[in-house]
C-alpha cells in the first residue's frame, strides 16, 4: 500500500475521529488533558457519518456537479473510457471489485447502445497483482462478450487515468470519448480530463436523490460509514487536484 493510500485512510473520517478519541484517552490516562469534549465530539462525528442523511448529502452534493447529457461545446464521443476502481480476491486469481464491475456493466450497456470501442484504464493496486485494466479487459470479454480495444495498465490515480487514456486515444486519432465511472467520482475525473485537454462526456453509474431528512435518514448504519468515507475522499481529492494542478 502506498504512503498516499495510508494517509488517505488515516487522515479522513471516520478513522481520524477514532484516532483522535484514542489520543484524547491516552492523554487523559496520564492526567494531562481533559478528554471528554473531544471524545464526545468524535463519537458524535462517527455516528453522524453513519447516518443516511449525512452520507447521502455528501454523496449527492458530488453527483450534482456532473452535467446531464453531452455538454454543447464537447465533440461527439468516438470511444468509451472505463475508469478502474478496486480489485477483489478470487478463488484462483484477483478479480475486478464490486465498484469496478458496476462500471464495466454500465460501459457494456453503453457499448451496445452506441457501438463505440472500449478503453479500460487502471494500474496495479496490490503487491504482486496484475493491473486493474487487465482484470477489467478479461471480465469484459468473459462476462459481457465484449473485447476492450485499448488497455491502459499504468495509471496510479485518476489524474493518470486521464493523461494516459487521452494519449492512447489521440494516438489513434480519437478526439473525444464517453467516460464511465460512479457519479460521485466523476467530478474529480472530469476535472482531470479537462486539465489533460481531452473532451469527455460523462456516463455516470447511478445517481442518488437528496435525503428527505425524515426519521429513518437519521438512524446510523455501518454501511453508510463506507459511503461517507468514499465521498469525503472525493472532496479531499478535488481539493488536492485543484491545488496541485492550478499552476
C-alpha positions in Angstrom: 0.0 0.0 0.0 1.4 3.4 -1.0 2.0 6.2 1.5 -0.8 8.2 -0.2 -3.3 5.4 0.4 -2.2 5.0 4.1 -2.5 8.8 4.7 -5.9 8.8 3.0 -7.2 6.1 5.2 -5.9 7.6 8.4 -6.4 11.3 7.9 -10.1 11.2 6.8 -13.1 10.4 9.0 -14.1 8.0 10.4 -10.7 6.6 11.3 -9.3 10.1 12.0 -12.0 10.6 14.6 -11.3 7.2 16.1 -7.6 8.1 16.3 -8.5 11.5 17.9 -10.5 9.7 20.5 -7.7 7.3 21.2 -5.2 10.2 21.6 -7.5 12.0 23.9 -8.0 8.9 26.0 -4.2 8.3 26.3 -3.6 11.9 27.3 -6.4 11.7 29.9 -4.9 8.5 31.2 -1.8 10.4 32.0 -3.9 13.2 33.5 -2.6 15.8 31.2 -5.7 16.5 29.2 -9.5 16.9 29.6 -10.6 14.3 27.1 -14.4 14.5 27.5 -15.2 17.2 24.8 -13.0 15.6 22.1 -14.3 12.1 22.9 -17.9 13.2 22.7 -17.5 15.2 19.6 -15.5 12.4 17.8 -18.1 9.8 18.7 -20.9 12.1 17.5 -19.0 12.7 14.3 -18.7 8.9 13.6 -22.5 8.5 14.4 -23.4 11.3 12.0 -21.2 10.0 9.2 -23.1 6.6 9.7 -26.5 8.2 9.0 -28.1 8.0 5.6 -28.7 11.8 5.8 -25.1 12.8 6.1 -23.7 10.1 3.8 -26.4 10.9 1.2 -25.8 14.6 1.4 -22.0 14.3 1.0 -22.5 11.9 -2.0 -25.3 13.7 -3.8 -23.5 17.1 -3.5 -20.8 15.5 -5.6 -23.1 13.9 -8.0 -25.0 17.1 -8.6 -21.8 18.6 -10.2 -22.0 16.1 -13.1 -23.8 17.6 -16.1 -26.6 15.6 -17.6 -26.1 14.8 -21.3 -23.3 15.9 -23.6 -22.1 19.5 -23.0 -22.8 21.7 -26.0 -19.1 22.5 -26.5 -17.9 18.9 -26.5 -17.4 16.9 -29.8 -19.4 13.7 -30.2 -17.6 10.8 -28.5 -15.8 8.2 -30.6 -14.8 5.8 -27.8 -15.7 4.8 -24.2 -13.2 5.1 -21.4 -13.9 3.0 -18.3 -12.1 4.1 -15.2 -10.8 1.3 -13.0 -11.7 1.0 -9.3 -10.7 -1.7 -6.9 -9.9 -5.4 -7.2 -11.1 -8.4 -5.2 -9.5 -11.7 -4.3 -11.0 -14.5 -6.4 -10.7 -18.3 -5.8 -7.9 -18.7 -8.2 -6.7 -15.1 -9.0 -7.7 -11.5 -8.5 -10.9 -10.2 -10.0 -12.4 -6.8 -10.5 -14.0 -5.5 -7.3 -17.7 -4.6 -7.0 -17.3 -0.9 -7.9 -15.2 -1.8 -11.0 -17.8 -4.4 -12.0 -20.6 -1.8 -11.8 -18.6 0.4 -14.1 -17.9 -2.4 -16.5 -21.6 -3.3 -16.6 -22.6 0.3 -17.4 -19.8 0.5 -20.1 -21.0 -2.7 -21.7 -24.6 -1.4 -21.9 -23.3 1.9 -23.4 -21.2 0.0 -25.9 -24.3 -2.0 -27.0 -26.3 1.2 -27.5 -23.6 3.1 -29.3 -21.2 0.5 -30.9 -18.2 2.5 -29.7 -15.0 0.8 -28.8 -13.8 0.5 -25.2 -10.7 1.6 -23.4 -10.1 0.3 -19.8 -7.6 2.1 -17.5 -6.1 1.2 -14.2 -2.7 0.3 -12.8 -1.5 -2.0 -10.1 -3.3 -1.6 -6.7 -1.8 -4.5 -4.8 1.6 -6.1 -4.5 2.1 -8.9 -6.9 -1.3 -8.3 -8.5 -1.9 -7.6 -12.2 -3.0 -4.2 -13.3 -6.7 -3.5 -12.8 -7.1 -2.7 -16.5 -6.1 -6.3 -17.4 -8.6 -7.7 -15.0 -11.2 -5.4 -16.5 -10.4 -6.4 -20.0 -10.7 -10.1 -19.1 -14.0 -9.5 -17.4 -15.4 -7.6 -20.3 -14.6 -10.5 -22.6 -15.7 -13.3 -20.3 -18.7 -11.8 -18.6 -20.1 -9.5 -21.3 -18.6 -10.9 -24.5 -17.1 -7.5 -25.4 -13.4 -7.0 -26.2 -11.5 -4.0 -25.0 -9.8 -2.3 -27.9 -7.3 -0.4 -25.6 -5.8 -1.5 -22.3 -4.1 1.2 -20.3 -2.3 -0.6 -17.4 -0.1 2.1 -15.8 -2.3 4.7 -14.2 -1.9 5.0 -10.5 -4.7 7.5 -9.9 -7.5 9.4 -11.6 -5.1 12.1 -12.9 -3.0 9.5 -14.7 -6.2 7.7 -15.9 -7.0 10.9 -17.8 -3.5 11.6 -19.0 -2.6 8.1 -20.2 -6.1 7.4 -21.7 -6.1 10.7 -23.6 -2.6 10.0 -25.0 -3.6 6.5 -26.1 -6.8 7.7 -27.9 -5.1 10.6 -29.5 -2.5 8.2 -31.0 -5.5 6.6 -32.8 -6.9 9.9 -33.9 -9.8 9.8 -31.4 -10.5 13.3 -30.1 -13.4 12.8 -27.6 -14.9 10.0 -25.6 -17.5 9.0 -23.0 -16.0 8.4 -19.5 -17.7 5.8 -17.3 -17.4 5.9 -13.5 -19.6 6.4 -10.5 -21.4 9.7 -10.4 -19.7 10.6 -7.1 -16.2 10.0 -8.7 -16.9 11.9 -11.9 -16.4 15.5 -10.7 -12.7 14.6 -10.0 -12.4 12.6 -13.2 -14.0 15.3 -15.4 -11.6 17.9 -13.9 -8.6 15.6 -14.6 -9.7 15.1 -18.3 -10.3 18.9 -18.7 -6.7 19.6 -17.4 -5.5 16.9 -19.8 -7.2 18.9 -22.7 -9.3 15.9 -23.7 -13.0 16.4 -24.2 -15.2 13.8 -22.5 -18.9 13.2 -22.0 -19.8 11.8 -18.5 -21.6 8.5 -18.4 -22.3 8.2 -14.6 -23.0 4.9 -12.8 -26.0 5.6 -10.6 -27.2 8.9 -9.2 -28.8 9.3 -5.8 -31.5 11.7 -4.6 -31.1 14.3 -1.8 -32.1 12.8 1.6 -35.5 13.9 2.7 -34.5 14.4 6.3 -37.1 12.0 7.6 -36.6 9.9 10.8 -35.1 6.9 9.0 -32.5 9.2 7.5 -31.0 9.8 10.9 -30.7 6.1 12.0 -27.0 5.2 11.9 -26.0 2.2 9.8 -22.4 0.8 9.5 -22.6 0.6 5.7 -23.1 4.4 5.5 -19.7 5.0 7.1 -18.2 3.5 3.9 -20.3 5.7 1.7 -19.3 8.8 3.8 -15.6 7.8 3.5 -15.8 7.5 -0.3 -17.5 10.9 -0.5 -15.0 12.6 1.8 -12.1 11.1 -0.1 -13.5 12.6 -3.3 -14.0 16.0 -1.7 -10.4 15.8 -0.4 -9.2 14.6 -3.8 -11.0 17.6 -5.6 -9.1 20.0 -3.3 -5.7 18.3 -3.8 -6.1 18.1 -7.6 -7.1 21.7 -7.8 -4.2 22.9 -5.7 -1.7 20.6 -7.3 -2.7 21.3 -10.9 -3.6 25.0 -10.6 -0.1 26.0 -11.6 
